[in-house]
Amino acid sequence: MNATLITGASDGIGKAIAFQFAAKKHNLLLVARNEEKLAALCAALQLKYKITAQYIVADLYKPEAPLFIYEETIKRGISINVLINNAGKGSSGEFYQNDLAGELEIIQLNDSCLVALSHYFLKDMIAKKSGTMINIASMIAFIASPYMAVYAGSKHFVKTFTYALAEECRPYHVKVMLFSPGLTTSNFMNTKENNNEWGKAVTSDSNTQTPEQVAVELMTAFEKKKAFWVSGSKNRFFQKISALLPQRFIAKTMGKQKRKQMGLN
Ligand SMILES: NC(=O)c1ccc[n+]([C@@H]2O[C@H](COP(=O)([O-])OP(=O)(O)OC[C@H]3O[C@@H](n4cnc5c(N)ncnc54)[C@H](OP(=O)(O)O)[C@@H]3O)[C@@H](O)[C@H]2O)c1
């Protein structure tokens, strides 16, 4: 059975993407930690769209999780023709004060896990000369962002890694897309790492979309076989402008603005 694998599918953008792909009759393999949410989502998707939806409970902070997922697909006889690396987390605040273990988890989830899953599944796609990988970055992948330093760094990695793989995969007819949402009304900013005064200052003046709006754009970009897409017209405009400016200038301006919002010098 062919299926689309979505990480971080129990909630937020990943869950909305699952609905989009199910509506287009893709069988699904959903990954997250919350089994109750995954089971309920799979049942709802199967009933509504008459597809096969399965899940794997995995904690992607654990370095062994990607291999476990890959081996589980082989055991279940599932061939992944679309891989969507969506699971991610961030943090807001002064880097030196943030919990180091939490900062390293961001790199594990947003980068190391994404690299490992890409490695396992791209090999099979390349052998079959077909398939698509979509990596979810962020608007922050285009700007050095003080007070979200590790998250921004992790998404810059996703960006350059994905650009490079898109070219490496081109001769094998495997599509690789970088998809970048802007601020989205999910639980992302409600985590203990983001739900603080810095998080509010960092996001106070951002344009927002719902997870459903983001997922609709992702589906359109997927169907048009785009290699690059920024979700939301205002975000696309901002991304184009930011590409013209030096990163150090952006960092300086944003740092100043956020300190001002925090009532600091
Ligand atoms: N929301 C935004 O403003 C925004 C903006 C730009 C980019 N993005 C990016 O969009 C992607 C999705 O974010 P979102 O807004 O949908 O976040 P979200 O609402 O917080 O959802 C995160 C998803 O990832 C899963 N997850 C988190 N940690 C995990 C772990 N250790 N192992 C397995 N699964 C894990 C969560 O499920 P469980 O808790 O069940 O594990 C959940 O399904 C992320 O890559 C994020 O960086 C978000």
The ligand as a Gaussian input file, in Angstrom:
#p B3LYP/6-31G(d) Opt

LIG

0 1
 N        2.466000      27.636000      14.381000
 C        3.284000      28.501000      13.848000
 O        3.197000      29.734000      14.096000
 C        4.348000      28.039000      12.886000
 C        4.967000      28.998000      12.062000
 C        5.937000      28.593000      11.173000
 C        6.309000      27.261000      11.099000
 N        5.702000      26.345000      11.896000
 C        6.160000      24.967000      11.815000
 O        5.054000      24.133000      11.461000
 C        5.260000      22.819000      11.982000
 C        4.011000      22.386000      12.735000
 O        3.792000      23.286000      13.809000
 P        2.355000      23.496000      14.470000
 O        2.109000      24.952000      14.506000
 O        1.355000      22.609000      13.869000
 O        2.709000      23.033000      15.969000
 P        1.797000      22.332000      17.070000
 O        0.385000      22.745000      16.947000
 O        2.541000      22.552000      18.339000
 O        1.886000      20.784000      16.664000
 C        3.099000      20.109000      16.732000
 C        2.899000      18.665000      16.298000
 O        4.165000      18.010000      16.434000
 C        4.026000      16.911000      17.309000
 N        5.242000      16.776000      18.105000
 C        5.811000      17.703000      18.910000
 N        6.874000      17.189000      19.529000
 C        6.979000      15.903000      19.103000
 C        7.850000      14.837000      19.413000
 N        8.851000      14.973000      20.283000
 N        7.666000      13.645000      18.806000
 C        6.645000      13.472000      17.945000
 N        5.781000      14.438000      17.613000
 C        5.944000      15.636000      18.198000
 C        2.812000      17.223000      18.174000
 O        2.154000      16.035000      18.590000
 P        2.292000      15.300000      20.002000
 O        2.294000      16.353000      21.062000
 O        1.117000      14.387000      20.009000
 O        3.590000      14.554000      19.914000
 C        1.909000      17.938000      17.167000
 O        1.198000      17.008000      16.395000
 C        6.515000      22.909000      12.860000
 O        7.614000      22.421000      12.138000
 C        6.683000      24.393000      13.113000
 O        8.021000      24.732000      13.321000
 C        4.727000      26.706000      12.789000

